[in-house]
Each structure stands twice: as structure tokens, then as C-alpha cells.
Amino acid sequence: MSGGEASYARRVKRAAQLLLFQRHRTPGVKGWELRKSLGKNYMKIVKLLDSELERLGLQVKIVPEASGEAGGDEEAKLDRARFLVTLRGSLPATDAQASGWRIDDLAALAATLAYLASRQGKASRGEVERLLSSKLPSWRVNIALDRFVRLGYLHEDENEVLTVGWRTRAEVDLEALAESLLTISEESSEIGGREG
């Protein structure tokens, strides 16, 4: 291995360490942190790491901190973006439960995201609470929504309007979620039709 290849290998290893080991409450690191640690051409290192992670079913995801961010040069946008490692595919429900998520919390998050999608991406917290309270105790609903906001899966503004959070954009395939919910709905309709 030449000196240049060894340098890249060390930097790819360093990038993996930065992205995989959580130092803050929020997973991943900002682009400026990667640039500071890996050098000016850190995006080349990130792409090399991404190709290594592909064999493990993982990927480096780049998520802008603010969803509607416009203007500014590409380098500045990357500096403010969050880089994190996520799955390339989907996680079976049994594995999601093993990772510390309660099945009712997963269901509440899925229902909330589906509801937000049906409302052009935003809804008042009260509307979402009423929706979830039809299936969960209200004390459980408030705890779940607060947790989703704290973890970045939802964003809540000063007017108590909920929108999809940065972490949902990074970790959840919203199209696949909608497709799954439609399939479940169609299957329930077919079962109900047969029983009637």
C-alpha cells in the first residue's frame, strides 16, 4: 500500500469512527466537523466510507438541518448538513423492537407520519393527539410525541404545529411507509368484505 492509499485508509477509518460513535444526544456529525477532522476533500473520504458500508447494508446519509434550505453555495450547505450512518434497506419489526422501540411507539410514529403526509406535511399537535388517542391512552400519546420531537423524528414549532423532522428524512422511507399502510388497508378491506 502506497503512502497516499494508507493516508486515505486512515481517514476512512477516522470518518467511520466519527459517524458511528455517538458523542452527542443527536447521532452523526455536522459537515464542518468532518472537514475539520478529515481535511478539505472530506467528501471523497465520505464516498469511500459509503462504498465500504454498502457491503454491510449501511449507508452514509447527508441530511440538511433545515428542510426548506435554499440559496448559499454547496460547500456551506454541506458544512451545515448532518452526516449519519443509516440502513440501506428496511429493518424488520422484530429488530426494531430489539433496538429499544416499543411496538406501540413505532405504530404511533407510523400513524403520525402518515397523517402528516395526508395533510401536506404539517398538522397541529392537537389534531395528531386526537388521532393517536383513539388507539392509545392520552398520557402515552404525549410521552410519545415529546420523544419523537426530542429525537428529531418530528419538528414542533412555537405554534404547536408538527412537521416531519430531519431524522425522519434520514431514516424513514416515507414512500415505502405509505405503500405498506395502503397494502394493510387493502388487505383489511378484503378480509372485511369476505366476512360480511
Secondary structure as UniProt FT lines:
FT   HELIX           3..20
FT   STRAND          29..30
FT   HELIX           31..38
FT   TURN            40..41
FT   HELIX           42..54
FT   TURN            55..57
FT   STRAND          58..63
FT   TURN            67..68
FT   HELIX           74..80
FT   STRAND          82..87
FT   HELIX           93..98
FT   TURN            99..100
FT   HELIX           103..118
FT   TURN            119..121
FT   STRAND          122..124
FT   HELIX           125..133
FT   TURN            134..135
FT   HELIX           138..151
FT   STRAND          154..156
FT   TURN            158..159
FT   STRAND          161..164
FT   HELIX           166..171
FT   HELIX           174..195
//
